[in-house]
Amino acid sequence: MISDHIKVIGFDADDTLWVNEPYYREAEEQYALLISAYGVEEDVGKALFKTEIANLRLYGYGIKAFMLSLVECAIDLTGGSVTAETMSQIIGLGKGMLQRPIELLVDVKTVLEKLAPHYRLIVATKGDLLDQERKMKRSSISSYFHHIEVMSDKKEQHYIQLLSHLDIDPCEFLMIGNSMKSDILPPLNLGAWAIHVPYHTTWAHEEVDVIPDLNTFFQVDRIIDVLDIIPLH
């Protein structure tokens, strides 16, 4: 069981509370079709991933950063021959992603309803501030959260800043998320608790082959299962 000293439970947003990564996969597939029309023989997916990783330091995470990488990669792969019409279609892919309705994952609302009376719930996510705020507003679950933290990244120093802002010790914090790299390992390394809820699709940049051997770490198959290990005071 999770410690009964927990005061704050943090939830990742994308692919923990609602669907996100599949939309990127769909956009990448449509993008590859657009670029292949130029006779490009290079693996478009690999080239795009390389461009995205190179741009993380400048653009950070989120759909807008993704759009900029799509444009840059298109220019590189086509040797600058990509047309204005194709560019417009590429931009349209990103705009379409920004306008997608929010699809909550199964049982998310049930879990929040059960936990909210007993804990201070927050969202700790990364990405574009405007986009994440828009998603939360459209999600119908914002009322369950005391605080929404949109982080530029989710490394240990970012969690240290978050815990300081919340005025709690690491042992009083529980993080729930789908990314072992971003949601689980950093808080565990600080002495916090963490529950990993894997999602069927994960961006390659977030994949790590590590299973923590700590009594502060738990893994469940479905988000509803967290209710079996989090004490309800």
NUMIFI-830087 format. One record per atom (N, C-alpha, C, O, CB): residue in one letter; x, y, z. Coordinates in steps of 0.02 Angstrom, whole numbers, padded with zeros to 5 digits, always signed. Glycine has a CB too. Example, Ala and Ser with C-alpha at 12.3 -4.5 7.8 and 13.67 -1.06 7.14 Angstrom:
// NUMIFI-830087
A+00660-00284+00390/A+00615-00225+00390/A+00660-00165+00390/A+00712-00166+00423/A+00565-00224+00452/S+00642-00112+00354/S+00684-00053+00357/S+00645+00002+00394/S+00670+00057+00402/S+00704-00030+00286/
END
This chain:
// NUMIFI-830087
M+00042-00061+00000/M+00000+00000+00000/M+00043+00063+00000/M+00100+00063+00024/M-00047+00000+00061/I+00015+00116-00027/I+00047+00182-00025/I+00044+00209+00046/I-00003+00195+00083/I+00013+00231-00074/S+00095+00247+00066/S+00097+00277+00132/S+00036+00321+00145/S+00011+00355+00100/S+00161+00318+00141/D+00012+00320+00207/D-00045+00362+00224/D-00022+00433+00243/D-00062+00474+00266/D-00085+00332+00282/H+00043+00447+00232/H+00069+00514+00244/H+00066+00558+00181/H+00085+00616+00182/H+00141+00510+00269/I+00043+00529+00126/I+00038+00566+00063/I-00011+00624+00072/I-00067+00615+00098/I+00016+00520+00005/K+00010+00683+00049/K-00034+00742+00051/K-00057+00764-00019/K-00113+00789-00027/K+00002+00799+00085/V-00013+00755-00068/V-00027+00778-00136/V-00017+00721-00186/V+00033+00686-00183/V+00017+00839-00154/I-00064+00714-00232/I-00058+00665-00286/I-00054+00703-00352/I-00099+00741-00368/I-00118+00614-00286/G-00001+00692-00388/G+00008+00724-00453/G-00009+00676-00510/G+00009+00617-00508/G+00080+00749-00461/F-00044+00701-00559/F-00061+00662-00618/F-00028+00693-00680/F-00032+00753-00691/F-00138+00659-00628/D+00005+00651-00719/D+00024+00672-00786/D-00041+00682-00826/D-00093+00656-00807/D+00071+00619-00820/A-00038+00720-00880/A-00098+00733-00919/A-00103+00689-00982/A-00146+00645-00986/A-00101+00806-00939/D-00058+00700-01029/D-00061+00665-01093/D-00049+00591-01086/D+00003+00570-01060/D-00010+00695-01141/D-00097+00551-01108/D-00094+00478-01107/D-00097+00449-01037/D-00086+00389-01027/D-00032+00454-01141/T-00113+00492-00987/T-00129+00468-00920/T-00201+00487-00904/T-00240+00446-00880/T-00081+00498-00867/L-00219+00550-00919/L-00288+00573-00910/L-00328+00569-00975/L-00387+00551-00975/L-00288+00644-00883/W-00295+00586-01030/W-00329+00585-01094/W-00283+00562-01150/W-00223+00559-01142/W-00356+00655-01110/V-00314+00545-01207/V-00278+00520-01266/V-00235+00575-01296/V-00257+00632-01303/V-00327+00492-01318/N-00173+00559-01314/N-00129+00608-01344/N-00083+00577-01398/N-00087+00597-01457/N-00086+00640-01291/E-00041+00530-01380/E+00009+00504-01426/E-00020+00475-01490/E+00011+00484-01543/E+00050+00452-01392/P-00076+00440-01489/P-00104+00415-01552/P-00116+00469-01604/P-00112+00456-01664/P-00168+00378-01539/Y-00132+00530-01582/Y-00143+00585-01629/Y-00078+00604-01664/Y-00078+00622-01723/Y-00172+00646-01593/Y-00022+00600-01628/Y+00043+00613-01659/Y+00058+00559-01711/Y+00083+00574-01765/Y+00099+00616-01606/R+00043+00497-01694/R+00056+00442-01741/R+00015+00450-01805/R+00040+00439-01860/R+00040+00375-01707/E-00048+00470-01797/E-00090+00481-01856/E-00062+00537-01899/E-00061+00530-01960/E-00162+00497-01834/A-00041+00591-01868/A-00013+00648-01905/A+00051+00628-01940/A+00063+00649-01997/A+00000+00707-01857/E+00093+00588-01908/E+00155+00566-01938/E+00142+00523-02000/E+00178+00528-02050/E+00197+00527-01888/E+00091+00480-01997/E+00074+00439-02054/E+00051+00481-02113/E+00070+00469-02170/E+00019+00388-02035/Q+00009+00531-02100/Q-00014+00576-02153/Q+00044+00617-02180/Q+00048+00629-02240/Q-00070+00622-02127/Y+00088+00638-02136/Y+00147+00676-02156/Y+00192+00635-02202/Y+00217+00661-02253/Y+00187+00699-02093/A+00203+00572-02185/A+00245+00528-02226/A+00217+00521-02297/A+00254+00519-02345/A+00252+00459-02193/L+00151+00518-02301/L+00119+00513-02368/L+00132+00576-02408/L+00145+00573-02468/L+00044+00500-02361/L+00127+00634-02375/L+00139+00697-02410/L+00211+00701-02435/L+00223+00723-02492/L+00124+00756-02364/I+00258+00681-02394/I+00329+00686-02412/I+00349+00634-02464/I+00391+00647-02507/I+00373+00679-02350/S+00319+00575-02459/S+00336+00522-02507/S+00319+00541-02578/S+00348+00514-02626/S+00301+00457-02488/A+00271+00587-02587/A+00252+00610-02654/A+00310+00646-02689/A+00308+00656-02750/A+00191+00657-02650/Y+00361+00665-02651/Y+00420+00699-02680/Y+00476+00649-02697/Y+00532+00669-02713/Y+00446+00752-02631/G+00460+00585-02694/G+00510+00535-02711/G+00564+00525-02659/G+00618+00501-02674/G+00542+00552-02776/V+00549+00544-02598/V+00598+00538-02543/V+00605+00464-02525/V+00556+00430-02511/V+00575+00579-02481/E+00667+00439-02526/E+00680+00369-02510/E+00700+00359-02437/E+00695+00304-02411/E+00735+00343-02554/E+00721+00412-02403/E+00740+00408-02333/E+00680+00391-02289/E+00624+00407-02306/E+00772+00474-02310/D+00693+00357-02234/D+00641+00341-02185/D+00616+00406-02154/D+00651+00437-02115/D+00667+00292-02130/V+00555+00427-02172/V+00528+00491-02150/V+00520+00492-02074/V+00536+00542-02042/V+00461+00505-02184/G+00496+00437-02045/G+00486+00434-01973/G+00551+00445-01935/G+00552+00482-01886/G+00455+00368-01953/K+00604+00412-01956/K+00668+00418-01922/K+00696+00489-01930/K+00725+00517-01884/K+00718+00367-01950/A+00688+00517-01990/A+00713+00585-02002/A+00675+00636-01959/A+00705+00682-01933/A+00707+00603-02076/L+00610+00626-01953/L+00570+00672-01913/L+00589+00667-01839/L+00596+00718-01805/L+00495+00657-01922/F+00598+00606-01815/F+00617+00596-01744/F+00685+00630-01731/F+00693+00663-01679/F+00621+00520-01727/K+00731+00623-01775/K+00797+00655-01768/K+00790+00731-01765/K+00824+00764-01725/K+00844+00635-01827/T+00747+00757-01806/T+00736+00830-01807/T+00703+00853-01742/T+00723+00904-01714/T+00692+00850-01867/E+00654+00816-01719/E+00620+00833-01656/E+00669+00834-01597/E+00668+00881-01557/E+00563+00783-01643/I+00710+00783-01592/I+00758+00779-01536/I+00807+00837-01540/I+00825+00865-01488/I+00795+00711-01537/A+00831+00853-01600/A+00878+00909-01608/A+00846+00975-01588/A+00881+01021-01566/A+00902+00912-01680/N+00780+00980-01595/N+00745+01043-01581/N+00718+01050-01511/N+00693+01103-01492/N+00688+01051-01629/L+00721+00997-01471/L+00693+00999-01404/L+00720+01056-01362/L+00683+01090-01327/L+00705+00933-01368/R+00785+01067-01367/R+00817+01120-01326/R+00789+01188-01344/R+00783+01232-01301/R+00893+01119-01336/L+00771+01198-01407/L+00746+01264-01430/L+00670+01271-01422/L+00646+01323-01400/L+00764+01275-01502/Y+00633+01218-01439/Y+00561+01222-01443/Y+00524+01190-01384/Y+00467+01207-01371/Y+00537+01191-01506/G+00557+01144-01350/G+00523+01108-01298/G+00475+01057-01326/G+00485+01030-01381/G+00485+01156-01252/Y+00421+01043-01288/Y+00374+00990-01306/Y+00307+01020-01328/Y+00292+01078-01314/Y+00364+00942-01247/G+00267+00979-01361/G+00200+01001-01379/G+00188+01002-01454/G+00234+00991-01494/G+00187+01069-01351/I+00126+01016-01473/I+00106+01013-01543/I+00139+01068-01584/I+00158+01055-01641/I+00030+01019-01549/K+00146+01127-01557/K+00177+01182-01596/K+00250+01166-01612/K+00273+01179-01667/K+00172+01248-01557/A+00285+01138-01563/A+00355+01117-01574/A+00356+01062-01627/A+00400+01061-01670/A+00387+01092-01508/F+00308+01017-01624/F+00303+00964-01673/F+00292+00992-01743/F+00323+00968-01791/F+00245+00916-01654/M+00249+01042-01749/M+00235+01073-01814/M+00298+01104-01844/M+00311+01097-01904/M+00181+01127-01807/L+00337+01139-01803/L+00399+01169-01828/L+00448+01116-01853/L+00482+01127-01903/L+00432+01211-01773/S+00450+01060-01818/S+00494+01006-01840/S+00469+00974-01904/S+00508+00954-01947/S+00500+00952-01785/L+00403+00970-01912/L+00375+00944-01975/L+00396+00987-02034/L+00416+00961-02086/L+00298+00942-01970/V+00392+01052-02025/V+00410+01099-02079/V+00484+01093-02095/V+00503+01088-02153/V+00392+01171-02060/E+00526+01095-02043/E+00598+01092-02054/E+00619+01027-02088/E+00659+01027-02134/E+00635+01099-01987/C+00590+00972-02065/C+00607+00907-02092/C+00584+00901-02165/C+00619+00871-02206/C+00575+00851-02051/A+00527+00930-02181/A+00503+00929-02251/A+00550+00965-02297/A+00564+00942-02352/A+00433+00961-02255/I+00575+01022-02275/I+00623+01060-02316/I+00687+01020-02326/I+00714+01018-02382/I+00639+01128-02282/D+00711+00989-02272/D+00773+00950-02277/D+00766+00889-02321/D+00809+00876-02364/D+00795+00928-02208/L+00712+00852-02313/L+00703+00790-02350/L+00691+00801-02424/L+00710+00760-02466/L+00646+00750-02321/T+00660+00857-02441/T+00645+00871-02512/T+00697+00916-02544/T+00690+00935-02602/T+00576+00903-02518/G+00749+00933-02507/G+00800+00977-02535/G+00773+01046-02550/G+00797+01081-02595/G+00830+00948-02597/G+00721+01066-02514/G+00692+01132-02523/G+00640+01136-02577/G+00615+01190-02593/G+00746+01181-02538/S+00622+01079-02606/S+00573+01081-02662/S+00501+01075-02638/S+00454+01077-02679/S+00589+01025-02710/V+00491+01067-02574/V+00422+01061-02548/V+00383+01124-02566/V+00407+01180-02557/V+00422+01049-02472/T+00321+01115-02589/T+00282+01171-02613/T+00243+01205-02557/T+00236+01179-02502/T+00233+01148-02667/A+00219+01265-02573/A+00179+01302-02525/A+00115+01264-02509/A+00090+01266-02453/A+00162+01373-02552/E+00088+01229-02559/E+00027+01190-02548/E+00039+01135-02497/E-00001+01124-02452/E+00002+01161-02614/T+00096+01100-02504/T+00112+01046-02457/T+00125+01075-02387/T+00105+01046-02337/T+00173+01006-02480/M+00159+01132-02385/M+00172+01165-02321/M+00106+01182-02286/M+00099+01174-02225/M+00214+01229-02330/S+00058+01205-02325/S-00007+01222-02297/S-00040+01159-02269/S-00072+01162-02217/S-00051+01255-02351/Q-00033+01103-02304/Q-00062+01040-02280/Q-00028+01017-02216/Q-00060+00991-02171/Q-00056+00986-02334/I+00038+01027-02212/I+00076+01008-02152/I+00053+01050-02092/I+00041+01024-02038/I+00152+01018-02164/I+00046+01115-02103/I+00021+01158-02049/I-00049+01137-02029/I-00068+01140-01971/I+00023+01233-02072/G-00088+01117-02078/G-00156+01093-02064/G-00157+01032-02020/G-00203+01023-01979/G-00192+01078-02129/L-00107+00989-02026/L-00103+00930-01983/L-00097+00952-01910/L-00130+00925-01866/L-00042+00886-02002/G-00054+01001-01898/G-00045+01026-01830/G-00106+01061-01803/G-00126+01051-01745/G+00014+01074-01827/K-00137+01102-01844/K-00198+01137-01823/K-00254+01087-01807/K-00293+01097-01761/K-00221+01186-01877/G-00256+01034-01846/G-00307+00983-01833/G-00296+00949-01766/G-00344+00934-01730/G-00306+00930-01889/M-00233+00938-01749/M-00217+00908-01683/M-00238+00955-01627/M-00264+00933-01576/M-00142+00892-01678/L-00225+01019-01635/L-00242+01068-01583/L-00317+01073-01572/L-00339+01094-01519/L-00215+01136-01602/Q-00356+01055-01622/Q-00428+01062-01618/Q-00464+00996-01603/Q-00525+00993-01602/Q-00455+01090-01683/R-00425+00943-01590/R-00457+00879-01575/R-00496+00883-01510/R-00473+00916-01463/R-00403+00823-01571/P-00553+00851-01506/P-00589+00849-01442/P-00550+00808-01391/P-00511+00764-01410/P-00660+00819-01452/I-00560+00822-01328/I-00526+00786-01275/I-00561+00719-01263/I-00621+00717-01250/I-00522+00828-01210/E-00522+00666-01266/E-00549+00598-01254/E-00519+00572-01190/E-00462+00548-01189/E-00533+00551-01315/L-00557+00576-01135/L-00533+00551-01071/L-00522+00476-01075/L-00560+00440-01108/L-00583+00568-01015/L-00471+00452-01041/L-00459+00381-01038/L-00509+00348-00990/L-00538+00381-00946/L-00386+00366-01015/V-00520+00285-00999/V-00570+00248-00960/V-00557+00253-00885/V-00500+00244-00862/V-00570+00174-00982/D-00608+00268-00848/D-00609+00270-00775/D-00572+00329-00744/D-00567+00332-00682/D-00579+00207-00749/V-00547+00375-00783/V-00511+00433-00756/V-00556+00473-00709/V-00536+00490-00653/V-00486+00478-00812/K-00617+00487-00731/K-00661+00528-00689/K-00680+00492-00625/K-00686+00524-00572/K-00725+00547-00728/T-00689+00428-00629/T-00705+00388-00569/T-00649+00393-00518/T-00662+00402-00458/T-00719+00315-00587/V-00587+00386-00541/V-00529+00389-00497/V-00524+00458-00464/V-00512+00462-00404/V-00464+00374-00536/L-00534+00510-00502/L-00529+00578-00475/L-00585+00590-00423/L-00573+00621-00372/L-00534+00630-00531/E-00644+00566-00438/E-00700+00575-00391/E-00686+00540-00324/E-00704+00566-00271/E-00765+00546-00421/K-00654+00482-00326/K-00639+00445-00265/K-00583+00477-00225/K-00585+00477-00164/K-00620+00373-00283/L-00532+00504-00260/L-00473+00531-00226/L-00481+00603-00202/L-00452+00622-00151/L-00414+00525-00271/A-00519+00642-00239/A-00523+00714-00225/A-00544+00732-00154/A-00518+00781-00127/A-00571+00745-00273/P-00589+00695-00122/P-00608+00713-00054/P-00553+00700-00002/P-00557+00724+00054/P-00670+00675-00033/H-00502+00661-00021/H-00452+00639+00027/H-00383+00669+00016/H-00341+00669+00062/H-00448+00565+00025/Y-00370+00694-00044/Y-00303+00719-00060/Y-00307+00784-00100/Y-00358+00800-00131/Y-00263+00666-00100/R-00252+00820-00098/R-00245+00878-00143/R-00220+00850-00210/R-00164+00825-00213/R-00196+00933-00113/L-00260+00856-00261/L-00242+00830-00327/L-00214+00886-00371/L-00241+00941-00371/L-00302+00797-00361/I-00161+00871-00407/I-00133+00919-00454/I-00119+00885-00520/I-00115+00824-00524/I-00069+00952-00425/V-00111+00925-00572/V-00086+00900-00636/V-00015+00925-00644/V-00001+00985-00637/V-00132+00923-00696/A+00031+00879-00659/A+00101+00897-00672/A+00118+00870-00740/A+00131+00810-00748/A+00150+00869-00616/T+00117+00913-00790/T+00127+00892-00858/T+00177+00937-00893/T+00196+00989-00866/T+00060+00891-00897/K+00199+00917-00952/K+00244+00959-00991/K+00214+00971-01059/K+00169+00936-01081/K+00315+00927-00996/G+00240+01022-01093/G+00214+01038-01159/G+00202+01113-01166/G+00229+01153-01128/G+00149+01001-01171/D+00162+01130-01215/D+00146+01201-01228/D+00093+01225-01179/D+00041+01194-01171/D+00122+01210-01302/L+00107+01281-01146/L+00062+01306-01094/L-00008+01318-01120/L-00057+01296-01089/L+00090+01370-01065/L-00015+01354-01175/L-00081+01370-01202/L-00120+01307-01220/L-00179+01302-01206/L-00074+01416-01263/D-00086+01260-01253/D-00119+01199-01274/D-00142+01157-01214/D-00197+01131-01214/D-00073+01158-01318/Q-00099+01151-01163/Q-00118+01111-01105/Q-00174+01144-01065/Q-00218+01110-01039/Q-00057+01100-01059/E-00172+01210-01061/E-00227+01246-01028/E-00293+01236-01066/E-00346+01227-01036/E-00211+01321-01021/R-00288+01237-01132/R-00347+01227-01174/R-00375+01156-01164/R-00436+01147-01158/R-00330+01239-01248/K-00331+01107-01163/K-00352+01038-01152/K-00387+01031-01085/K-00441+01000-01080/K-00292+00990-01157/M-00357+01059-01034/M-00386+01052-00967/M-00455+01085-00964/M-00501+01058-00933/M-00340+01083-00915/K-00462+01142-00996/K-00526+01178-00996/K-00580+01137-01030/K-00637+01137-01008/K-00519+01246-01030/R-00561+01101-01083/R-00610+01062-01121/R-00621+00992-01093/R-00664+00955-01117/R-00588+01057-01193/S-00581+00973-01043/S-00582+00904-01020/S-00640+00887-00973/S-00658+00829-00967/S-00518+00890-00984/S-00669+00936-00942/S-00724+00928-00894/S-00701+00899-00827/S-00742+00878-00787/S-00778+00882-00923/I-00635+00899-00815/I-00610+00872-00751/I-00568+00922-00713/I-00538+00905-00661/I-00570+00809-00764/S-00565+00984-00736/S-00521+01033-00704/S-00541+01047-00632/S-00499+01066-00592/S-00523+01098-00744/S-00605+01039-00615/S-00629+01055-00548/S-00601+01008-00495/S-00604+01024-00435/S-00705+01052-00546/Y-00574+00952-00515/Y-00546+00904-00467/Y-00477+00924-00443/Y-00452+00897-00394/Y-00544+00835-00497/F-00445+00972-00478/F-00375+00987-00465/F-00366+01054-00429/F-00398+01103-00446/F-00336+00987-00530/H-00322+01053-00380/H-00305+01114-00343/H-00254+01157-00382/H-00251+01218-00372/H-00277+01096-00275/H-00215+01125-00425/H-00161+01160-00458/H-00144+01125-00523/H-00144+01064-00527/H-00099+01165-00412/I-00129+01165-00575/I-00107+01139-00640/I-00037+01165-00652/I-00028+01226-00658/I-00157+01159-00698/E+00011+01121-00657/E+00080+01140-00669/E+00102+01116-00738/E+00108+01056-00749/E+00127+01111-00614/V+00114+01163-00783/V+00140+01146-00850/V+00215+01159-00849/V+00237+01217-00846/V+00103+01187-00907/M+00254+01106-00852/M+00326+01110-00845/M+00361+01110-00913/M+00337+01079-00960/M+00352+01052-00801/S+00417+01145-00917/S+00455+01145-00980/S+00486+01076-00992/S+00496+01056-01050/S+00510+01198-00978/D+00500+01040-00939/D+00525+00971-00942/D+00509+00939-00875/D+00485+00972-00829/D+00602+00969-00958/K+00521+00874-00870/K+00504+00839-00807/K+00565+00800-00783/K+00564+00739-00780/K+00443+00792-00818/K+00616+00837-00766/K+00676+00808-00737/K+00676+00823-00662/K+00631+00857-00637/K+00741+00836-00772/E+00725+00796-00627/E+00725+00802-00555/E+00720+00874-00531/E+00684+00890-00484/E+00787+00770-00526/Q+00758+00919-00564/Q+00757+00989-00542/Q+00689+01021-00550/Q+00672+01067-00512/Q+00808+01029-00580/H+00651+00997-00599/H+00583+01024-00609/H+00536+01000-00554/H+00492+01037-00531/H+00556+01004-00678/Y+00545+00938-00532/Y+00504+00913-00477/Y+00524+00945-00411/Y+00482+00956-00367/Y+00511+00836-00471/I+00588+00961-00403/I+00610+00996-00343/I+00575+01063-00338/I+00552+01083-00284/I+00687+01006-00343/Q+00571+01098-00394/Q+00537+01163-00395/Q+00462+01155-00381/Q+00433+01196-00345/Q+00546+01198-00463/L+00432+01102-00407/L+00361+01089-00396/L+00348+01075-00322/L+00301+01103-00294/L+00338+01030-00439/L+00388+01032-00292/L+00378+01015-00222/L+00388+01076-00177/L+00354+01084-00127/L+00426+00959-00201/S+00436+01118-00195/S+00447+01180-00157/S+00386+01225-00162/S+00366+01255-00112/S+00509+01216-00183/H+00358+01230-00222/H+00298+01271-00232/H+00239+01244-00191/H+00199+01282-00165/H+00280+01275-00307/L+00234+01178-00187/L+00179+01146-00150/L+00192+01146-00075/L+00147+01133-00035/L+00169+01075-00174/D+00254+01161-00056/D+00275+01163+00015/D+00264+01095+00048/D+00235+01091+00102/D+00236+01217+00052/I+00289+01042+00016/I+00284+00975+00045/I+00352+00940+00036/I+00392+00959-00007/I+00227+00934+00011/D+00364+00889+00076/D+00423+00847+00069/D+00410+00795+00016/D+00352+00777+00003/D+00441+00814+00137/P+00463+00769-00016/P+00454+00717-00067/P+00413+00657-00042/P+00374+00629-00080/P+00521+00692-00091/C+00423+00637+00021/C+00387+00579+00047/C+00313+00590+00054/C+00275+00544+00067/C+00416+00559+00114/E+00291+00653+00046/E+00220+00669+00050/E+00188+00676-00019/E+00130+00697-00025/E+00211+00734+00089/F+00225+00658-00071/F+00202+00667-00140/F+00200+00601-00177/F+00245+00560-00172/F+00249+00716-00178/L+00146+00591-00214/L+00137+00532-00256/L+00125+00555-00328/L+00081+00597-00340/L+00078+00487-00231/M+00163+00529-00375/M+00155+00546-00446/M+00127+00486-00484/M+00151+00430-00475/M+00222+00569-00477/I+00078+00498-00526/I+00047+00446-00567/I+00054+00465-00640/I+00036+00521-00660/I-00028+00437-00548/G+00081+00420-00681/G+00090+00437-00751/G+00108+00377-00794/G+00121+00323-00768/G+00142+00490-00758/N+00109+00388-00859/N+00123+00334-00907/N+00195+00330-00929/N+00217+00280-00957/N+00079+00341-00967/S+00233+00383-00917/S+00303+00385-00940/S+00351+00369-00883/S+00356+00406-00835/S+00320+00453-00970/M+00386+00313-00890/M+00435+00295-00839/M+00490+00349-00835/M+00513+00365-00781/M+00466+00226-00855/K+00509+00375-00892/K+00564+00424-00895/K+00545+00490-00863/K+00585+00519-00826/K+00584+00435-00966/S+00485+00515-00876/S+00466+00582-00854/S+00424+00584-00791/S+00430+00630-00750/S+00428+00615-00909/D+00381+00534-00782/D+00333+00535-00727/D+00354+00495-00666/D+00333+00509-00610/D+00267+00511-00751/I+00396+00445-00677/I+00410+00396-00624/I+00481+00403-00595/I+00488+00413-00534/I+00401+00326-00650/L+00531+00397-00636/L+00600+00396-00611/L+00621+00460-00575/L+00651+00455-00521/L+00647+00382-00667/P+00607+00520-00602/P+00629+00581-00567/P+00601+00588-00497/P+00639+00600-00451/P+00611+00641-00607/P+00535+00581-00487/P+00509+00587-00418/P+00534+00532-00372/P+00547+00544-00313/P+00434+00586-00419/L+00541+00471-00398/L+00568+00416-00357/L+00639+00433-00333/L+00656+00420-00275/L+00568+00350-00397/N+00679+00461-00377/N+00748+00478-00360/N+00751+00531-00305/N+00802+00538-00270/N+00785+00503-00421/L+00697+00570-00298/L+00694+00622-00247/L+00666+00596-00180/L+00667+00632-00130/L+00653+00680-00271/G+00641+00535-00181/G+00613+00508-00120/G+00537+00510-00118/G+00507+00497-00065/G+00639+00544-00061/A+00505+00525-00175/A+00432+00527-00179/A+00406+00457-00197/A+00445+00410-00207/A+00408+00580-00232/W+00341+00451-00201/W+00308+00389-00221/W+00285+00395-00294/W+00276+00451-00319/W+00247+00374-00174/A+00276+00338-00328/A+00256+00342-00398/A+00218+00279-00418/A+00234+00223-00396/A+00316+00351-00443/I+00167+00289-00460/I+00129+00233-00489/I+00132+00239-00565/I+00112+00290-00593/I+00055+00233-00463/H+00158+00188-00597/H+00163+00187-00669/H+00101+00154-00699/H+00083+00098-00681/H+00226+00149-00692/V+00068+00190-00744/V+00009+00163-00779/V+00027+00163-00854/V+00016+00213-00888/V-00056+00206-00765/P+00054+00109-00879/P+00077+00107-00949/P+00021+00122-00998/P-00037+00105-00987/P+00108+00039-00966/Y+00040+00154-01053/Y-00007+00167-01107/Y+00018+00129-01168/Y+00078+00118-01176/Y-00014+00244-01123/H-00028+00107-01211/H-00009+00062-01266/H+00035+00095-01318/H+00069+00060-01357/H-00071+00036-01299/T+00036+00161-01320/T+00079+00197-01368/T+00122+00247-01331/T+00096+00289-01294/T+00036+00232-01423/T+00188+00244-01341/T+00233+00290-01307/T+00283+00317-01357/T+00311+00280-01397/T+00269+00254-01248/W+00295+00382-01354/W+00345+00414-01397/W+00413+00384-01381/W+00430+00373-01323/W+00346+00491-01387/A+00453+00370-01433/A+00517+00337-01425/A+00563+00375-01376/A+00602+00344-01340/A+00552+00330-01492/H+00557+00440-01374/H+00600+00480-01331/H+00585+00467-01257/H+00628+00480-01214/H+00590+00555-01346/E+00526+00442-01241/E+00506+00430-01172/E+00519+00358-01149/E+00507+00342-01091/E+00433+00447-01164/E+00542+00316-01194/E+00551+00246-01177/E+00617+00233-01140/E+00670+00256-01162/E+00548+00204-01240/V+00613+00198-01085/V+00673+00176-01049/V+00662+00104-01026/V+00606+00084-01011/V+00687+00223-00987/D+00715+00066-01024/D+00710-00004-01006/D+00732-00012-00933/D+00783-00043-00918/D+00753-00049-01052/V+00692+00017-00888/V+00708+00016-00817/V+00645+00002-00777/V+00593+00033-00788/V+00741+00083-00794/I+00649-00044-00730/I+00595-00058-00683/I+00623-00046-00613/I+00663-00086-00589/I+00566-00131-00691/P+00603+00007-00579/P+00631+00023-00514/P+00618-00032-00462/P+00563-00060-00460/P+00602+00089-00488/D+00668-00047-00422/D+00661-00095-00368/D+00657-00058-00302/D+00704-00059-00262/D+00720-00146-00369/L+00601-00025-00291/L+00591+00017-00232/L+00522+00004-00203/L+00475-00011-00240/L+00601+00092-00249/N+00516+00008-00137/N+00450-00002-00107/N+00405+00059-00115/N+00347+00058-00093/N+00457-00019-00033/T+00432+00112-00145/T+00392+00172-00159/T+00366+00172-00231/T+00334+00221-00253/T+00433+00235-00147/F+00379+00118-00267/F+00358+00113-00338/F+00306+00058-00346/F+00312+00004-00319/F+00419+00099-00383/F+00254+00075-00385/F+00202+00027-00401/F+00186+00031-00476/F+00195+00084-00506/F+00138+00039-00358/Q+00163-00023-00504/Q+00141-00022-00574/Q+00074-00058-00578/Q+00064-00111-00549/Q+00193-00056-00621/V+00027-00027-00614/V-00039-00056-00622/V-00056-00060-00696/V-00026-00025-00736/V-00092-00015-00584/D-00104-00101-00714/D-00123-00109-00783/D-00172-00055-00806/D-00171-00033-00863/D-00155-00177-00794/R-00215-00033-00759/R-00267+00016-00775/R-00268+00069-00720/R-00252+00055-00662/R-00337-00018-00783/I-00288+00128-00739/I-00288+00182-00689/I-00336+00169-00632/I-00325+00191-00576/I-00305+00249-00723/I-00389+00132-00645/I-00437+00117-00592/I-00404+00076-00536/I-00426+00077-00479/I-00498+00078-00620/D-00351+00040-00553/D-00317-00003-00505/D-00279+00037-00451/D-00259+00008-00400/D-00269-00049-00540/V-00268+00102-00462/V-00233+00141-00411/V-00274+00146-00347/V-00248+00156-00293/V-00217+00212-00437/L-00339+00138-00355/L-00383+00142-00296/L-00373+00083-00249/L-00393+00086-00191/L-00456+00144-00318/D-00342+00029-00273/D-00328-00029-00231/D-00267-00019-00187/D-00257-00055-00139/D-00320-00091-00274/I-00225+00030-00204/I-00162+00038-00167/I-00154+00107-00136/I-00106+00118-00098/I-00104+00025-00213/I-00200+00153-00150/I-00198+00219-00118/I-00249+00220-00062/I-00309+00211-00075/I-00212+00276-00170/P-00228+00231+00000/P-00276+00231+00056/P-00323+00290+00052/P-00303+00346+00038/P-00238+00232+00123/L-00386+00277+00065/L-00436+00330+00068/L-00451+00344+00142/L-00482+00303+00175/L-00502+00311+00029/H-00428+00400+00166/H-00431+00416+00237/H-00504+00418+00261/H-00516+00430+00320/H-00397+00484+00252/
END
